[in-house]
Amino acid sequence: MLLALMALLVGSVLVDTLLSHGRLDELTNMRIPNPNGPEIRAYVARPSAPGPHPTVIMIHEFWGLKPEILGKADALAQEGYIVVAPDLFRGITTSWIPRAIFNVISNPPAQVDGDLDAVYRWAASQPDVQADRIALMGFCFGGGTSIRYAVTNPSVAATVVFYGTPVTDPERLKGLGGPVLGIFGGADASIPIGIVNAFQDGLKAAGVLHQITVYDSQPHAFVEAIRRGGAPGQAWDEFVYFLEQTLKRASNGSSLPGYVRRIALDCVVPGKPEDALHVVNHLHAWLPNR
Protein backbone atom coordinates (compact mmCIF):
# COMPACT_ATOMS: atom_id res chain seq x y z
CA MET A 1 0.00 0.00 0.00
CA LEU A 2 2.76 2.43 0.92
CA LEU A 3 4.68 1.67 -2.29
CA ALA A 4 1.52 2.16 -4.32
CA LEU A 5 0.89 5.53 -2.64
CA MET A 6 4.47 6.64 -3.31
CA ALA A 7 4.17 5.57 -6.94
CA LEU A 8 0.94 7.52 -7.24
CA LEU A 9 2.55 10.65 -5.80
CA VAL A 10 5.59 10.38 -8.06
CA GLY A 11 3.34 9.82 -11.05
CA SER A 12 1.20 12.82 -10.17
CA VAL A 13 4.30 15.03 -9.94
CA LEU A 14 5.44 13.85 -13.38
CA VAL A 15 2.03 14.49 -14.90
CA ASP A 16 1.80 17.94 -13.32
CA THR A 17 5.29 18.74 -14.63
CA LEU A 18 4.23 17.84 -18.16
CA LEU A 19 1.08 19.93 -17.83
CA SER A 20 2.99 22.91 -16.43
CA HIS A 21 4.79 23.68 -19.68
CA GLY A 22 3.38 26.88 -21.11
CA ARG A 23 1.80 28.04 -17.85
CA LEU A 24 4.36 30.81 -17.47
CA ASP A 25 3.62 32.26 -20.91
CA GLU A 26 0.69 34.24 -19.55
CA LEU A 27 2.45 35.12 -16.29
CA THR A 28 5.71 36.66 -17.51
CA ASN A 29 6.67 39.61 -19.67
CA MET A 30 10.46 39.71 -19.31
CA ARG A 31 13.45 37.43 -19.88
CA ILE A 32 16.51 38.20 -17.76
CA PRO A 33 20.03 37.14 -18.81
CA ASN A 34 21.53 34.62 -16.42
CA PRO A 35 25.24 33.73 -16.39
CA ASN A 36 24.44 30.93 -13.93
CA GLY A 37 22.04 29.02 -16.17
CA PRO A 38 19.04 29.50 -18.47
CA GLU A 39 17.57 32.96 -18.79
CA ILE A 40 15.10 33.82 -16.05
CA ARG A 41 11.52 34.58 -16.89
CA ALA A 42 9.87 37.27 -14.80
CA TYR A 43 6.89 39.53 -14.46
CA VAL A 44 7.82 43.21 -14.23
CA ALA A 45 5.30 45.83 -13.08
CA ARG A 46 6.08 49.53 -13.41
CA PRO A 47 4.47 52.71 -12.11
CA SER A 48 2.77 54.94 -14.63
CA ALA A 49 5.01 57.90 -13.75
CA PRO A 50 8.52 58.19 -15.20
CA GLY A 51 11.44 56.92 -13.11
CA PRO A 52 13.86 56.27 -11.73
CA HIS A 53 11.99 54.41 -9.00
CA PRO A 54 12.84 52.38 -5.91
CA THR A 55 12.46 48.72 -6.78
CA VAL A 56 11.24 45.55 -5.08
CA ILE A 57 12.19 42.01 -6.07
CA MET A 58 9.17 39.91 -5.06
CA ILE A 59 9.77 36.18 -4.59
CA HIS A 60 6.99 33.63 -4.95
CA GLU A 61 5.84 30.84 -2.65
CA PHE A 62 6.70 27.17 -3.11
CA TRP A 63 4.00 26.93 -5.78
CA GLY A 64 6.14 28.97 -8.15
CA LEU A 65 5.07 32.15 -9.93
CA LYS A 66 1.27 32.47 -9.73
CA PRO A 67 -1.39 35.04 -10.67
CA GLU A 68 -1.68 36.01 -6.98
CA ILE A 69 1.92 37.22 -7.01
CA LEU A 70 1.26 39.24 -10.16
CA GLY A 71 -1.68 40.89 -8.43
CA LYS A 72 0.50 41.90 -5.50
CA ALA A 73 3.18 43.18 -7.89
CA ASP A 74 0.63 45.35 -9.70
CA ALA A 75 -0.69 46.69 -6.38
CA LEU A 76 2.81 47.64 -5.28
CA ALA A 77 3.59 49.27 -8.63
CA GLN A 78 0.61 51.56 -8.01
CA GLU A 79 2.45 52.72 -4.87
CA GLY A 80 5.37 53.93 -6.99
CA TYR A 81 7.72 50.93 -7.11
CA ILE A 82 9.08 48.89 -9.95
CA VAL A 83 8.40 45.27 -9.03
CA VAL A 84 10.33 42.33 -10.46
CA ALA A 85 8.73 38.94 -9.76
CA PRO A 86 11.10 36.26 -11.09
CA ASP A 87 10.43 32.59 -11.71
CA LEU A 88 13.02 30.87 -9.52
CA PHE A 89 11.86 27.35 -10.35
CA ARG A 90 13.04 27.53 -13.96
CA GLY A 91 9.75 27.11 -15.72
CA ILE A 92 7.59 25.25 -13.20
CA THR A 93 4.47 26.57 -11.50
CA THR A 94 1.80 24.43 -9.88
CA SER A 95 -1.23 24.21 -7.64
CA TRP A 96 -0.44 20.61 -6.59
CA ILE A 97 1.21 20.32 -3.16
CA PRO A 98 3.43 17.30 -3.97
CA ARG A 99 4.78 19.16 -7.01
CA ALA A 100 5.28 22.31 -4.91
CA ILE A 101 7.32 20.33 -2.37
CA PHE A 102 9.34 18.86 -5.23
CA ASN A 103 9.92 22.40 -6.52
CA VAL A 104 11.84 23.22 -3.35
CA ILE A 105 13.71 19.90 -3.25
CA SER A 106 14.76 20.04 -6.91
CA ASN A 107 15.96 23.66 -6.89
CA PRO A 108 18.86 23.80 -4.41
CA PRO A 109 19.56 27.03 -2.51
CA ALA A 110 22.84 27.65 -4.34
CA GLN A 111 21.04 27.56 -7.70
CA VAL A 112 18.18 29.76 -6.47
CA ASP A 113 20.58 32.30 -4.97
CA GLY A 114 22.63 32.36 -8.18
CA ASP A 115 19.52 33.05 -10.24
CA LEU A 116 18.42 35.69 -7.75
CA ASP A 117 21.82 37.35 -8.01
CA ALA A 118 21.31 37.60 -11.78
CA VAL A 119 17.89 39.19 -11.20
CA TYR A 120 19.34 41.68 -8.72
CA ARG A 121 22.17 42.69 -11.07
CA TRP A 122 19.77 43.05 -13.99
CA ALA A 123 17.44 45.24 -11.95
CA ALA A 124 20.31 47.43 -10.76
CA SER A 125 21.36 48.00 -14.38
CA GLN A 126 17.98 49.27 -15.57
CA PRO A 127 17.80 53.03 -16.28
CA ASP A 128 14.45 53.48 -14.54
CA VAL A 129 15.63 51.75 -11.34
CA GLN A 130 17.26 53.50 -8.39
CA ALA A 131 20.11 51.02 -8.10
CA ASP A 132 20.80 51.80 -4.44
CA ARG A 133 17.10 51.42 -3.51
CA ILE A 134 16.41 47.77 -4.30
CA ALA A 135 14.55 45.76 -1.68
CA LEU A 136 13.95 42.03 -1.48
CA MET A 137 10.75 40.44 -0.21
CA GLY A 138 8.88 37.19 -0.45
CA PHE A 139 6.17 34.90 0.87
CA CYS A 140 6.73 31.49 2.48
CA PHE A 141 9.53 29.96 0.36
CA GLY A 142 10.13 33.46 -0.98
CA GLY A 143 10.42 34.97 2.49
CA GLY A 144 13.08 32.50 3.55
CA THR A 145 14.88 32.95 0.24
CA SER A 146 14.83 36.74 0.64
CA ILE A 147 16.61 36.77 3.98
CA ARG A 148 19.00 33.98 2.99
CA TYR A 149 20.12 35.89 -0.11
CA ALA A 150 20.13 39.32 1.55
CA VAL A 151 22.71 38.27 4.14
CA THR A 152 25.11 37.61 1.24
CA ASN A 153 24.48 40.90 -0.57
CA PRO A 154 24.94 44.03 1.57
CA SER A 155 23.72 46.20 -1.32
CA VAL A 156 20.12 45.07 -0.67
CA ALA A 157 18.50 48.20 0.78
CA ALA A 158 15.76 46.44 2.79
CA THR A 159 14.42 42.91 3.29
CA VAL A 160 10.88 41.76 4.04
CA VAL A 161 9.99 38.25 5.22
CA PHE A 162 6.37 37.17 5.03
CA TYR A 163 6.23 33.95 7.10
CA GLY A 164 9.38 32.44 5.64
CA THR A 165 11.93 30.32 7.49
CA PRO A 166 14.38 32.95 8.76
CA VAL A 167 18.11 33.08 9.29
CA THR A 168 18.71 33.25 13.04
CA ASP A 169 22.52 33.20 13.28
CA PRO A 170 23.68 36.70 14.32
CA GLU A 171 26.98 36.28 12.48
CA ARG A 172 25.19 35.67 9.21
CA LEU A 173 22.66 38.42 9.89
CA LYS A 174 25.52 40.91 10.24
CA GLY A 175 25.83 40.65 6.46
CA LEU A 176 22.57 42.57 5.98
CA GLY A 177 22.98 46.04 4.54
CA GLY A 178 19.55 47.43 5.41
CA PRO A 179 16.57 47.11 7.76
CA VAL A 180 14.29 44.08 8.00
CA LEU A 181 10.54 43.66 8.35
CA GLY A 182 9.23 40.27 9.42
CA ILE A 183 5.53 39.40 9.34
CA PHE A 184 4.34 36.11 10.83
CA GLY A 185 1.13 34.40 11.88
CA GLY A 186 0.63 33.55 15.53
CA ALA A 187 -1.09 30.27 14.59
CA ASP A 188 1.46 29.26 11.95
CA ALA A 189 2.36 25.65 12.76
CA SER A 190 5.16 25.59 10.18
CA ILE A 191 7.05 28.50 11.79
CA PRO A 192 6.61 28.28 15.59
CA ILE A 193 6.84 31.44 17.64
CA GLY A 194 10.13 30.18 19.08
CA ILE A 195 11.74 30.48 15.64
CA VAL A 196 10.28 33.97 15.23
CA ASN A 197 11.74 34.97 18.61
CA ALA A 198 15.11 33.50 17.65
CA PHE A 199 15.01 35.57 14.45
CA GLN A 200 14.34 38.75 16.41
CA ASP A 201 17.04 37.92 18.95
CA GLY A 202 19.51 37.28 16.14
CA LEU A 203 18.72 40.60 14.49
CA LYS A 204 19.16 42.39 17.81
CA ALA A 205 22.49 40.70 18.47
CA ALA A 206 23.64 41.58 14.95
CA GLY A 207 22.63 45.23 15.40
CA VAL A 208 20.25 45.11 12.41
CA LEU A 209 17.35 47.55 12.30
CA HIS A 210 14.16 45.53 12.27
CA GLN A 211 10.46 45.30 12.97
CA ILE A 212 8.94 41.87 13.69
CA THR A 213 5.16 41.66 13.84
CA VAL A 214 3.18 38.56 14.80
CA TYR A 215 -0.50 38.65 13.86
CA ASP A 216 -2.38 36.70 16.52
CA SER A 217 -4.48 33.71 15.46
CA GLN A 218 -3.32 33.96 11.84
CA PRO A 219 -2.18 30.79 10.04
CA HIS A 220 0.61 30.33 7.55
CA ALA A 221 0.20 32.21 4.25
CA PHE A 222 -2.52 34.48 5.64
CA VAL A 223 -1.71 37.45 3.39
CA GLU A 224 -3.68 36.52 0.29
CA ALA A 225 -6.52 38.98 -0.37
CA ILE A 226 -4.69 42.21 0.46
CA ARG A 227 -7.65 44.51 -0.28
CA ARG A 228 -10.21 42.89 2.01
CA GLY A 229 -9.07 44.39 5.30
CA GLY A 230 -8.55 42.39 8.46
CA ALA A 231 -5.15 40.95 9.31
CA PRO A 232 -4.11 40.40 5.66
CA GLY A 233 -4.86 44.02 4.78
CA GLN A 234 -3.15 45.30 7.91
CA ALA A 235 -0.04 43.25 7.21
CA TRP A 236 0.09 44.50 3.62
CA ASP A 237 -0.34 48.11 4.78
CA GLU A 238 2.48 47.62 7.29
CA PHE A 239 4.69 46.33 4.49
CA VAL A 240 3.88 49.30 2.22
CA TYR A 241 4.54 51.75 5.05
CA PHE A 242 7.87 50.07 5.80
CA LEU A 243 8.92 50.50 2.16
CA GLU A 244 7.80 54.12 2.17
CA GLN A 245 9.94 54.86 5.20
CA THR A 246 13.02 52.84 4.23
CA LEU A 247 13.12 53.26 0.44
CA LYS A 248 11.20 56.35 -0.63
CA ARG A 249 12.04 58.75 2.20
CA ALA A 250 15.61 57.53 2.41
CA SER A 251 16.08 58.14 -1.31
CA ASN A 252 15.02 61.79 -1.20
CA GLY A 253 17.40 62.72 1.62
CA SER A 254 14.69 63.53 4.17
CA SER A 255 15.26 63.49 7.89
CA LEU A 256 15.20 60.23 9.80
CA PRO A 257 11.59 58.94 9.80
CA GLY A 258 9.91 58.28 13.13
CA TYR A 259 9.13 54.71 12.07
CA VAL A 260 12.80 53.99 11.48
CA ARG A 261 13.71 55.63 14.79
CA ARG A 262 11.28 53.24 16.45
CA ILE A 263 12.74 50.13 14.87
CA ALA A 264 16.21 51.45 15.70
CA LEU A 265 15.29 51.53 19.36
CA ASP A 266 13.61 48.13 19.04
CA CYS A 267 16.81 46.50 17.80
CA VAL A 268 18.98 47.70 20.65
CA VAL A 269 20.21 44.93 22.93
CA PRO A 270 18.35 45.09 26.27
CA GLY A 271 20.37 46.58 29.09
CA LYS A 272 22.45 48.79 26.77
CA PRO A 273 20.34 51.91 26.19
CA GLU A 274 23.41 53.86 25.16
CA ASP A 275 23.35 51.86 21.92
CA ALA A 276 20.12 53.57 20.89
CA LEU A 277 21.80 56.96 20.42
CA HIS A 278 24.61 55.29 18.49
CA VAL A 279 22.15 53.56 16.15
CA VAL A 280 20.09 56.70 15.53
CA ASN A 281 23.19 58.81 14.88
CA HIS A 282 24.45 56.13 12.50
CA LEU A 283 21.13 56.20 10.65
CA HIS A 284 21.27 59.97 10.15
CA ALA A 285 24.53 59.43 8.26
CA TRP A 286 23.40 56.22 6.52
CA LEU A 287 19.93 56.94 5.13
CA PRO A 288 20.57 60.01 2.98
CA ASN A 289 23.43 58.18 1.26
CA ARG A 290 21.51 55.01 0.49
N, C-alpha and C positions, 0 to 999 in steps of 0.2 A: 504493500500500500504506500509506504513512504517513498519507494523508488518510483512508483507510478506518479505520485504527486510531484516529485522533483522533475520527472520527465515532462509532465504537463507544464510546469512553470517555465522550464527551459524552452520548451516549444512555444509557449505564449510570448516569451521575450523575443525569440527569433521571428515570429510572425509579426509582432509589433514593430520590430526593426525594419522589416521589409515594407510594412505599410507606412512607415514614417518618412520614407523618401519623398521629397516634394513638399512636405509640410511647411518647411521654412520659406518656401518661395513667397508665400503671402505674408510672412512675418518679418522679412528683412528687406532693407533698401540700400545696403552698403556692403562692400567687400573690402576687408582690411588686409593689407600685405602682412605676411607673417614669416619672419626668418626661421621660426622654430617648427614650421610645419605648413599644412595647407592654409590658404587664406581664410580669414575669419569672417563669417557672415554676421551682420549686426543690423539692428534697427536704430536709426539716428533720428531724434526729434529735435527740432530747432525752434527758438522763439520767432515770432513774426518780426520783431525789431532787429535792426542790424547789429552786429557784434562789434568787438569781441565780447564773449559772454563767459562767466564761470561755467564749469562743466561738471557733470556727474556721470560716472560710469556705474551703471545699474546692472547688478548680477542676478541672474534668475535662480529659481529654486531647483530642487533635484529633478523636477520634471523636464527641465530644459527651457528654452525660450517659448513663452506662451502669450496668447493675446492679453492676458491680465497684466503682464509686464509691460506690454506696449501701451496699455491704457494708463498705467502709472507714469510711464515715460512722457506721454503726451500731456498729462496733468502737470508734471514738473516743468515741462517746456513752457507751459503757459505762465509759470512763475518767473520766467526769465533765464532758464538754464538750458544749455545744450545737453542732451542726454544721449549717451551711447549705451545701448543694451546689446552686448555681444552674445553670440552662441558659443559657449565654452564646452559643449559636448560634441563639437565637430559634426554637425548635421543631424543630430537626434533630438527629437522632442516627443513627449509622450503624455498620456493621461493614465497609464497603467503602472501601478506601484512596483511590481517586480522589475519592469523595464527601468523605472526611475532609480531604483536601488542599483541596478546594473550600470546605469549612467555614471554613478559616483564611483563604483568599483573599477570600471573600465577606463576611467579618465583620471590617471594618477595626479596628485597635487603638483608635482614638478611640471607636468605637461600643461595643466590648467594655469599655473602661475606664469609659465613661459608665454602662453597665448595671451594672458592678461597683460603681460609686459608689452607685447606687441600692440595691444589695444591702447594702452596708456601712451606709448610713444607716438602712435598715430594721432591720437587726440591732441597731444601737446604740439604737434606739428601743423595743426589746422589753423588757417589765418583768422577764423572767427572764434577761436578758443583762447581764453586767458590761460596761458600755459602754466602759470603759477597758482591757478585757482581750480585745480582738478580734484574732485572728491571721489571717493569710492564708497559704494553702498550695495547691500544685497539682502535677500530674504532667505532664511533657512540655509541651504547649501551656499547661497550667495553671500549671506552674512558672515559665515565662517571663512569663506574664501576671501572676502574683503579684508578682514583683519589679518588673516595669514599673509596675504600679499603686502598689505600696507606696512607691516613691520620690516619688510625688506626694501621698501622704497620710501625714503624720507621726503621725497618730493610730493607725496600725496598730501594735499592740503587739509583734508578732513576725512574721517572714516565713520560710517554708520552701519551698525549691526542690528538687523531685525531678526531676532531669535535664531541666530546662528551659533554654532559651537565656537566659543571664543578662545583666543590665546590668553593664558593666565600667567605665564612665566614673566616676571618683571624684567629680566634681562632681555628677552625678546621684545617686549613692549617698549623698551627704551629706543627701539629703532623707529618708532612712529615720529613723523614730522609735523603732525597737527592734532587737533582735538578729536575726541571720539564721542559719539552718541550710541548708546546701547538701549534697545527696546525689547523687552521680554514679557512673556505671559506668566502670571503667577500660577496658573494651572497647567503649565507646559511640562508634561511628563518626560519629554525627550531632553530638556535642558533644566535640571533641577535648580532650585534657588541657590543651592550650595555652589554650583558652578558659576552662577551669576555673581554671587558674593566674591568668589575667588577672582573673577575677572575684574571687579571693582577694586579689590585689594591689590591686585597686580598693577593696575593703572596708577593707583595711589603711590605704590612703592616705586614705580618707574617715573613718577613726576609728570604724568601725562594728563593734560586737561581733559575732563570727561564729564558726561552726564549719563547715568544709568537709571532707567525708569522701568519699573515692573508694574504692569497693569494687572491688578488683582482679578482673579477668577477667569482670566483669559487663557485659552489653550494655545498650542503651537499654531503658527501661521494664521493668527487672528486678524491681520491687516490685509483684508481682501477688498471689500467694498469701501473705498476711502471716502466716498461722498455721502455716506448714510449716517454719519454721526456716531455717537457711542464711542467705545474704546478704539475701534479702528480709525475713526475720523480724528479722534484726539491724538492718537499716536502719529498719524500722518501729519497733522498740523504741527506737532512738536518737531518732527523731522524737518518740515519746511522752514520753521522758525530757526532751527539750528543752522541750516544752510544760509539763511538770510544773515545771521549774525556772524558766522565764521567764514563765509565766502564773499557775499556781496558787500557787507560793510567793511570787511578787512581790505577788499580790493579798491575801495575808493578813499582809503586813508583816513577814515573817520576815527573818532576817539574810541577807546576801549568800550565795547557794549556791556551793558549791565549783565546780560545773560552770560557772557564769557567771564566776567568778573565772578559771577556766582559759581560757575563750574571750576574756576581757578581755585576758589576757596574750598570747594568740595573735594578737590584732588589732593589737598594738603594732608600730609601724614598727621594723624591725631597726636596731640601732645607737642607739636612743633608749630605754634601759630606764627612764629617769625617767618616761616616759609611762605605764608600767604603774601606778604608784602614783596618778597623776592619774586614770586610767580607773577603777580600783577605788574610789577615794574618790568619784568622780562617781556610780558605781553605787549606793553606799550611800545617797546622797541621792535617786537617781532611782527605784529599784525600789519602795520602800514607797509612793511617790506615784503609781505607775502603775495 
